[in-house]
Amino acid sequence: MQKLTSALAGIMLIAGPAFAQDPVVVEGGAPTAAVSYADLDLGSASGLATLNGRIQHAASRLCFEDGRTDLATRLNWTRCYKGALAQAKVQVDRAVGDRALRIASSGTVKIAAK
């Protein structure tokens, strides 16, 4: 578990400056982030990789806190992170699979901490 947390922290330090800090708001009682893909070509591997990196960064910001905590709290953070990624995957798959949706959509993926 410590290795996972350390690895995620390392990724956030490296990738963090590369991504704009989308605001986190509270919707329906849960912190929520909107991750933009309006500038990306989701038909390309590099566009999808960039979007997935942005989503992982946003999910980390929503679900992980700095500092030492007990195992139960860390497990909750991990569940939150995995849940946020699962929410995003459904939306990304839908946007990639439907060109009309990609054109008509707002160009954002919304994820929530739960």
Residue pairs with C-beta under 8 A, 6 or more apart in sequence:
1 71
1 74
1 75
1 78
4 78
5 64
5 74
8 60
8 64
8 81
9 64
11 56
11 57
11 60
12 57
12 60
15 53
15 56
15 57
16 57
18 53
19 53
19 54
19 57
19 58
20 36
21 61
22 33
22 34
22 35
22 36
22 58
23 33
23 34
24 31
24 32
24 33
24 61
24 62
25 31
25 32
25 33
26 32
27 110
27 112
28 112
30 112
30 113
30 114
31 62
31 112
31 113
32 62
32 110
32 111
32 112
32 113
33 58
33 59
33 61
33 62
33 110
33 111
34 108
34 109
34 110
35 51
35 54
35 55
35 58
35 88
35 108
35 109
35 110
35 111
36 54
36 107
36 108
37 47
37 51
37 54
37 92
37 95
37 107
37 108
37 109
38 106
38 107
38 108
40 47
40 48
40 50
40 51
41 47
42 48
42 51
42 92
42 95
42 96
42 102
43 96
48 92
48 96
51 92
51 109
52 92
55 84
55 85
55 88
55 92
55 109
55 111
56 85
58 84
58 111
59 80
59 81
59 84
59 85
59 88
59 111
60 81
62 80
62 81
62 84
62 111
62 112
62 113
63 77
63 78
63 80
63 81
63 84
63 113
64 77
64 81
65 77
80 113
80 114
83 114
84 111
84 112
84 113
84 114
85 111
87 110
87 111
87 112
88 109
88 111
91 109
91 110
92 109
94 101
95 101
95 102
95 105
95 109
96 102
